[in-house]
Amino acid sequence: MKLQGKVALVTGGATGLGNAFVQRLLADGARVAIGDLRGAHDAARAHDTTGSRCLGVAMDVADEASVKAAVQTVEAGLGGIDILINNAALFSTLVNRPFEEYSADEWMQVMRVNTLGPFNCAKAVAPHMKAQRWGRIINVASTSALKGLANMAHYVTSKGAVITFTRVLARELGAWNITANALAPGLTLSDQILKNDDHMAKFGEAIRKSRSIQRDALPADLVGTVSFLASDDAAFMTGQTLCVEGGAIFV
Ligand SMILES: NC(=O)c1ccc[n+]([C@@H]2O[C@H](COP(=O)([O-])OP(=O)(O)OC[C@H]3O[C@@H](n4cnc5c(N)ncnc54)[C@H](O)[C@@H]3O)[C@@H](O)[C@H]2O)c1
């Protein structure tokens, strides 16, 4: 129970990879808040009917007021947030196109959720982490940013920003014993991405073949890295990007 006594907030934790992170953090002994645009309460109840170990909170990561209110709710319900998993993003519902075919609105919508979201959440949890001189921020990036994957320019660029923001957070928060690291998965078969036929058809086979370990990635392949980064075992690691994609790229 290496995270006993800790409280984690997982944004976008109602479904997909986020929900797998919630399950693992609970198994590690943490109390966990699921923050999501929709489905947070039901998802939390599925893990814990008492509400004492897992709490659902409705939040829009792109809206600063909503984030502040959600963080206050979690602090009141479970105690201060020790571990933030910035997982919420626009991803599985996106349509793949050459960059010139995206509108400025589409670009900004992805940037708002995928870059302003982690900024809003880090800003809201930092005061408590600083006060206790301990904190873990784990930003979910993507190996697509390191590969420069074609036909998802807004998303890939947003994940590049997440990696850069992680490095800045590491520099600015290290003095308070707060670490910030990025987890970069490759295409991983979460429930929602499996419904995106276009994405699977365009990328699925090529991505499998690009890996040293040539198979599909599952949410279970990622949870150990989150568990490690959240723990004291990773106390001296910060500003790093951990690529968990079966050796598709080496950094
Ligand atoms: N699945 C993959 O192949 C893959 C690969 C690399 C990186 N990632 C990253 O992993 C994370 C999770 O991916 P996923 O496949 O589970 O995605 P998903 O689309 O299935 O889930 C995203 C979750 O975020 C929530 N969300 C969206 N906008 C939100 C907002 N404004 N405020 C709060 N919650 C919001 C959604 O409701 C959903 O529950 C994302 O950051 C994604 O970019 C996924």
The ligand as a Gaussian input file, in Angstrom:
#p B3LYP/6-31G(d) Opt

LIG

0 1
 N       -5.786000       6.090000     -25.681000
 C       -4.686000       6.407000     -26.370000
 O       -4.339000       5.781000     -27.376000
 C       -3.794000       7.527000     -25.894000
 C       -2.485000       7.604000     -26.401000
 C       -1.652000       8.626000     -25.962000
 C       -2.126000       9.544000     -25.033000
 N       -3.404000       9.428000     -24.575000
 C       -3.854000      10.416000     -23.590000
 O       -4.361000       9.727000     -22.469000
 C       -5.415000      10.471000     -21.878000
 C       -6.666000       9.634000     -21.792000
 O       -6.965000       9.128000     -23.079000
 P       -8.245000       8.227000     -23.345000
 O       -7.960000       7.410000     -24.532000
 O       -8.685000       7.559000     -22.088000
 O       -9.253000       9.392000     -23.781000
 P      -10.814000       9.450000     -23.710000
 O      -11.224000      10.415000     -24.766000
 O      -11.393000       8.080000     -23.742000
 O      -11.111000      10.035000     -22.261000
 C      -10.890000      11.369000     -21.969000
 C      -11.672000      11.695000     -20.720000
 O      -11.495000      13.090000     -20.481000
 C      -12.759000      13.662000     -20.218000
 N      -12.742000      15.069000     -20.603000
 C      -12.706000      15.569000     -21.859000
 N      -12.735000      16.906000     -21.814000
 C      -12.785000      17.256000     -20.502000
 C      -12.851000      18.490000     -19.823000
 N      -12.883000      19.671000     -20.485000
 N      -12.891000      18.493000     -18.464000
 C      -12.882000      17.311000     -17.784000
 N      -12.841000      16.118000     -18.383000
 C      -12.798000      16.087000     -19.726000
 C      -13.748000      12.854000     -21.025000
 O      -15.075000      12.988000     -20.526000
 C      -13.179000      11.453000     -20.853000
 O      -13.677000      10.818000     -19.682000
 C       -5.565000      11.733000     -22.745000
 O       -4.762000      12.756000     -22.212000
 C       -5.000000      11.290000     -24.085000
 O       -4.543000      12.368000     -24.847000
 C       -4.242000       8.451000     -24.992000

